[in-house]
């Protein structure tokens, strides 16, 4: 019984994740929808954007 429940939840999770439209899965910085995880981690645009947001937040917290 436990195995069936785990398998059901696993399949349900796959279905939910697959139903996300490309427009919603797009990168907030550049709009790309096809980045692999390793590309996203090293993306210079994303890193620069994140750094800029941190600096703005620091200025607002002073």
Secondary structure, 3 states (H helix, E strand, C coil): CHHHHHHHHHHHHHHHHHCCCHHHHCCCCCCCCCCCHHHHHCCHHHHHHHHHHHHHHHHHCC
